[in-house]
Amino acid sequence: MGLTKSTLFTAEENRMADLAKALAHPARIAILRHLTKINACVCGDLVEVLPLSQSTVSQHLRELKRVGIIQGNIEGTKTCYCINPKVWQEAQLVFAKLFLSNPNCC
């Protein structure tokens, strides 16, 4: 969506769409599942777990980090990634608000 069109929507709607976009790839879901399971990870470990190249994993990590759902700490030549609890909770709340609404149509 163009920048001018996004201004027609609320900040909450734009944030939800941005989070949804970041989650809209099975590799990113697999990354998040892995990180929640082990609670921390270096990028090289993810390459061993996922059927993707290092550069592809890095692109997906970059997108997840862009929206803040993960955070990374540089440790020497590697970056250790983990779930950002504040944004994780934000995503849970924003999607729960949508999915728990009561649609009374059809």
N, CA and C of each residue as an Amber inpcrd file, in Angstrom:
protein
   318
   0.8420000  -1.1610000   0.0000000   0.0000000   0.0000000   0.0000000
   0.8920000   1.2290000   0.0000000   0.5290000   2.1970000  -0.7860000
   1.3150000   3.4150000  -0.8700000   1.2800000   4.1930000   0.4300000
   2.2770000   5.0020000   0.6250000   2.3940000   5.7800000   1.8390000
   1.1850000   6.6890000   2.0320000   0.6930000   7.2670000   0.9670000
  -0.4390000   8.1750000   1.0770000  -1.7080000   7.4440000   1.4930000
  -1.8990000   6.2130000   1.0690000  -3.0960000   5.4450000   1.4420000
  -3.0500000   5.0120000   2.9020000  -1.8820000   4.6940000   3.4300000
  -1.8060000   4.2340000   4.8210000  -2.2050000   5.3260000   5.7960000
  -2.1050000   6.5810000   5.3820000  -2.5070000   7.6790000   6.2700000
  -4.0180000   7.7420000   6.4670000  -4.7610000   7.0170000   5.6510000
  -6.2220000   6.9880000   5.7680000  -6.6900000   6.0670000   6.8920000
  -5.7690000   5.2980000   7.4680000  -6.1100000   4.3230000   8.5000000
  -5.4880000   4.7340000   9.8320000  -6.0120000   4.1540000  10.9050000
  -5.5140000   4.5040000  12.2410000  -4.1100000   3.9330000  12.4480000
  -3.4390000   4.4720000  13.4410000  -2.1170000   3.9610000  13.7990000
  -2.2130000   2.4960000  14.2120000  -3.2930000   2.1520000  14.9260000
  -3.4910000   0.7640000  15.3560000  -3.6650000  -0.1670000  14.1510000
  -4.4400000   0.2540000  13.1670000  -4.6430000  -0.5590000  11.9600000
  -3.3490000  -0.7110000  11.1730000  -2.5690000   0.3460000  11.0750000
  -1.2930000   0.2710000  10.3740000  -0.3100000  -0.6260000  11.1130000
  -0.2910000  -0.5430000  12.4370000   0.6110000  -1.3940000  13.2260000
   0.2190000  -2.8580000  13.0870000  -1.0880000  -3.1300000  13.1710000
  -1.5590000  -4.5070000  13.0290000  -1.1880000  -5.0580000  11.6580000
  -1.3620000  -4.2640000  10.6200000  -1.0150000  -4.6940000   9.2680000
   0.4850000  -4.9540000   9.1520000   1.2960000  -4.1180000   9.7970000
   2.7480000  -4.3020000   9.7540000   3.1570000  -5.5900000  10.4660000
   2.5540000  -5.8520000  11.6140000   2.8240000  -7.1050000  12.3310000
   2.3760000  -8.3070000  11.5030000   1.1840000  -8.1970000  10.9060000
   0.6640000  -9.3000000  10.0920000   1.5770000  -9.5620000   8.8990000
   2.0720000  -8.5210000   8.2830000   2.9820000  -8.6720000   7.1440000
   4.2520000  -9.4030000   7.5750000   4.7680000  -9.0480000   8.7440000
   5.9900000  -9.6940000   9.2320000   5.7570000 -11.1670000   9.5520000
   4.5340000 -11.5170000   9.9370000   4.2170000 -12.9040000  10.2710000
   3.7670000 -13.7210000   9.0600000   3.6110000 -13.0670000   7.9260000
   2.9840000 -13.6960000   6.7620000   3.9370000 -14.5230000   5.9080000
   4.8170000 -15.2580000   6.5290000   5.6940000 -16.1690000   5.7920000
   5.9750000 -17.3780000   6.6890000   5.8550000 -18.5850000   6.1500000
   6.0590000 -19.7750000   6.9900000   7.4530000 -19.8540000   7.6070000
   8.4540000 -19.3120000   6.9460000   9.8080000 -19.3320000   7.5230000
   9.8670000 -18.4780000   8.7840000   9.1690000 -17.3530000   8.7780000
   9.1680000 -16.4740000   9.9510000   8.3990000 -17.1140000  11.0960000
   7.3330000 -17.8220000  10.7820000   6.5970000 -18.5510000  11.8150000
   7.5000000 -19.6340000  12.4090000   8.2370000 -20.3390000  11.5620000
   9.1580000 -21.3820000  12.0430000  10.2510000 -20.7720000  12.9180000
  10.7550000 -19.6210000  12.5300000  11.7700000 -18.9310000  13.3300000
  11.2010000 -18.5830000  14.7030000  10.0050000 -18.0050000  14.7260000
   9.3890000 -17.6210000  15.9970000   9.1030000 -18.8360000  16.8750000
   8.6170000 -19.8980000  16.2760000   8.3790000 -21.1350000  17.0510000
   9.6750000 -21.6420000  17.6670000  10.7370000 -21.6370000  16.8680000
  12.0310000 -22.1160000  17.3620000  12.5330000 -21.2280000  18.5030000
  12.4300000 -19.9130000  18.3200000  12.9130000 -18.9930000  19.3520000
  12.0980000 -19.1070000  20.6370000  10.7910000 -19.3220000  20.5180000
   9.9870000 -19.4690000  21.7350000  10.2870000 -20.7830000  22.4480000
  10.6720000 -21.7780000  21.6660000  10.9700000 -23.0850000  22.2550000
  12.2890000 -23.0590000  23.0320000  13.3120000 -22.4340000  22.4620000
  14.6220000 -22.4720000  23.1210000  14.9780000 -21.1930000  23.8530000
  14.1970000 -20.1170000  23.6300000  14.3300000 -18.8550000  24.3400000
  15.5010000 -17.9810000  23.9010000  16.3800000 -18.4360000  23.0250000
  17.4620000 -17.6290000  22.4610000  18.1310000 -18.4490000  21.3700000
  18.8090000 -17.7760000  20.4730000  19.4110000 -18.5050000  19.3640000
  20.3740000 -17.6070000  18.6070000  21.4260000 -18.1700000  18.0540000
  22.2660000 -17.4220000  17.1250000  21.8450000 -17.7970000  15.7110000
  22.0750000 -16.9110000  14.7960000  21.6040000 -17.1030000  13.4230000
  22.1030000 -18.4060000  12.8160000  23.3150000 -18.7770000  13.0890000
  23.8620000 -20.0170000  12.5480000  23.0770000 -21.2360000  12.9770000
  22.5730000 -21.2330000  14.2060000  21.7560000 -22.3400000  14.6920000
  20.4480000 -22.4380000  13.9130000  19.8880000 -21.3040000  13.5590000
  18.6440000 -21.3060000  12.7850000  18.8520000 -21.9210000  11.4100000
  19.9890000 -21.6890000  10.8210000  20.2840000 -22.2610000   9.5040000
  20.3360000 -23.7810000   9.5880000  20.7830000 -24.3110000  10.7140000
  20.8230000 -25.7570000  10.8940000  19.4240000 -26.3480000  11.0900000
  18.4970000 -25.5530000  11.6100000  17.1400000 -26.0130000  11.9020000
  16.2090000 -25.8410000  10.7070000  16.4090000 -24.7880000   9.9340000
  15.5250000 -24.4670000   8.8090000  16.1180000 -24.9100000   7.4790000
  15.2690000 -25.2320000   6.5160000  15.7720000 -25.6520000   5.1990000
  16.0570000 -24.4480000   4.2980000  16.7550000 -23.4470000   4.8510000
  17.0200000 -22.2160000   4.1180000  18.4930000 -21.8340000   4.2290000
  18.9450000 -21.0500000   3.2800000  20.3360000 -20.5920000   3.3020000
  20.5190000 -19.5120000   4.3680000  21.7770000 -19.2670000   4.7170000
  22.1140000 -18.2390000   5.7070000  21.5540000 -16.8760000   5.2960000
  21.7060000 -16.5150000   4.0320000  21.2410000 -15.1990000   3.5900000
  19.7170000 -15.0860000   3.6650000  19.0030000 -16.1550000   3.3630000
  17.5410000 -16.1340000   3.4310000  17.0770000 -16.0360000   4.8730000
  17.7050000 -16.7810000   5.7620000  17.3720000 -16.7010000   7.1880000
  17.6290000 -15.2820000   7.6850000  18.7250000 -14.6930000   7.2690000
  19.0500000 -13.3260000   7.6850000  17.9960000 -12.3250000   7.2160000
  17.4880000 -12.5060000   6.0110000  16.4330000 -11.6170000   5.5020000
  15.1730000 -11.7330000   6.3560000  14.8060000 -12.9510000   6.7110000
  13.6150000 -13.1500000   7.5370000  13.8260000 -12.5880000   8.9450000
  15.0070000 -12.7680000   9.5070000  15.3140000 -12.2020000  10.8140000
  15.2390000 -10.6760000  10.7690000  15.7360000 -10.0960000   9.7000000
  15.7170000  -8.6440000   9.5370000  14.2690000  -8.1160000   9.5480000
  13.3590000  -8.8170000   8.8700000  11.9580000  -8.3940000   8.8310000
  11.3020000  -8.5170000  10.2050000  11.5750000  -9.6040000  10.9050000
  11.0270000  -9.7740000  12.2550000  11.5850000  -8.7260000  13.2180000
  12.8500000  -8.3990000  13.0320000  13.4830000  -7.3860000  13.8760000
  12.9530000  -5.9950000  13.5370000  12.6440000  -5.7570000  12.2750000
  12.1310000  -4.4590000  11.8330000  10.8480000  -4.0910000  12.5820000
   9.9600000  -5.0580000  12.7640000   8.7110000  -4.7700000  13.4890000
   8.8840000  -4.8980000  14.9960000  10.0440000  -5.3540000  15.4310000
  10.3580000  -5.4090000  16.8540000   9.9640000  -6.6840000  17.5670000
   9.4430000  -7.6560000  16.8400000   8.9720000  -8.8780000  17.4980000
  10.1390000  -9.7500000  17.9840000  11.3060000  -9.5500000  17.4000000
  12.5250000 -10.1680000  17.9370000  13.5430000  -9.0660000  18.1780000
  14.5050000  -9.3850000  18.9930000  15.6040000  -8.4670000  19.2480000
  16.9020000  -9.2430000  19.1430000  17.9560000  -8.5430000  18.7980000
  19.2360000  -9.2130000  18.6310000  20.3300000  -8.5360000  19.4220000
  21.1710000  -9.3380000  20.0250000  22.3320000  -8.8380000  20.7520000
  23.5850000  -9.3510000  20.0680000  24.4940000  -8.4490000  19.7550000
  25.7370000  -8.8350000  19.0980000  26.6800000  -9.4130000  20.1380000
  27.1550000 -10.6280000  19.8470000  28.1140000 -11.3170000  20.7200000
  29.2930000 -11.7350000  19.8630000  30.3230000 -10.9130000  19.8580000
  31.4790000 -11.1820000  18.9970000  31.0900000 -11.0140000  17.5420000
  31.2540000 -12.0730000  16.7600000  30.9210000 -12.0030000  15.3360000
  29.5170000 -12.5250000  15.0520000  28.7830000 -12.9290000  16.0820000
  27.4430000 -13.4820000  15.9000000  26.4070000 -12.6020000  16.5840000
  25.1850000 -12.7500000  16.1520000  24.0690000 -12.0490000  16.7830000
  23.1410000 -13.0840000  17.3810000  22.8340000 -12.9090000  18.6490000
  21.9200000 -13.7970000  19.3570000  20.5410000 -13.1690000  19.3250000
  19.5770000 -13.8910000  18.7610000  18.2130000 -13.3850000  18.6330000
  17.3090000 -14.0280000  19.6660000  16.3420000 -13.2440000  20.1440000
  15.3160000 -13.7680000  21.0420000  14.0330000 -12.9730000  20.8360000
  12.9530000 -13.4960000  21.3790000  11.6580000 -12.8320000  21.3070000
  11.7080000 -11.5680000  22.1630000  11.1580000 -10.4780000  21.6460000
  11.0210000  -9.2520000  22.4180000   9.6870000  -9.3610000  23.1660000
   9.7120000  -9.5850000  24.4800000   8.4780000  -9.8600000  25.2190000
   7.4420000  -8.7370000  25.1140000   7.8850000  -7.4990000  25.0770000
   6.9540000  -6.3660000  25.0030000   6.1660000  -6.3970000  23.6890000
   6.8480000  -6.6020000  22.5710000   6.1760000  -6.6140000  21.2670000
   5.4040000  -7.9220000  21.0780000   5.9080000  -9.0080000  21.6280000
   5.1920000 -10.2860000  21.5770000   3.8170000 -10.1370000  22.2350000
   3.7950000  -9.4970000  23.4000000   2.5330000  -9.2720000  24.1040000
   1.6470000  -8.3010000  23.3150000   2.2560000  -7.2670000  22.7290000
   1.4950000  -6.3300000  21.9080000   0.7940000  -7.0700000  20.7700000
   1.5260000  -7.9410000  20.0740000   0.9540000  -8.6960000  18.9560000
  -0.1810000  -9.5930000  19.4460000   0.0140000 -10.2490000  20.5730000
  -1.0470000 -11.1010000  21.1310000  -2.3050000 -10.2920000  21.4010000
  -2.1510000  -9.1330000  21.9950000  -3.2980000  -8.3050000  22.3570000
  -4.0090000  -7.7380000  21.1340000  -3.2320000  -7.2550000  20.1720000
  -3.8380000  -6.6180000  19.0070000  -4.5960000  -7.6290000  18.1510000
  -4.0550000  -8.8420000  17.9980000  -4.7550000  -9.8570000  17.2170000
  -5.9120000 -10.4790000  18.0050000  -5.7510000 -10.6230000  19.3060000
  -6.8470000 -11.1380000  20.1300000  -8.0340000 -10.1910000  20.0710000
  -7.7660000  -8.9010000  20.1030000  -8.8280000  -7.9000000  20.0250000
  -9.6320000  -8.0650000  18.7330000  -8.9480000  -8.3530000  17.6450000
  -9.6180000  -8.5570000  16.3620000 -10.3600000  -9.8920000  16.3420000
  -9.6780000 -10.9620000  16.7000000 -10.2550000 -12.2980000  16.5730000
 -11.3150000 -12.6080000  17.6220000 -11.2820000 -11.9220000  18.7470000
 -12.2730000 -12.1700000  19.7870000 -13.4820000 -11.2560000  19.6710000
 -13.4540000 -10.3590000  18.6700000 -14.6380000  -9.5260000  18.4490000
 -15.7780000 -10.4340000  17.9850000 -16.9820000 -10.0130000  18.1970000
 -18.1320000 -10.8510000  17.9170000 -18.7510000 -10.4840000  16.5690000
 -18.4090000 -11.1930000  15.4960000 -19.0030000 -10.8680000  14.1940000
 -20.4320000 -11.4020000  14.1140000 -21.3780000 -10.5080000  13.9550000
 -22.7810000 -10.8960000  13.8560000 -23.2800000 -10.6590000  12.4460000
 -22.6590000 -11.3060000  11.5080000 -23.0990000 -11.1380000  10.1310000
 -23.4070000 -12.5120000   9.5280000 -24.1970000 -12.4860000   8.4890000
 -24.5870000 -13.7020000   7.7510000 -25.0410000 -14.7740000   8.7060000
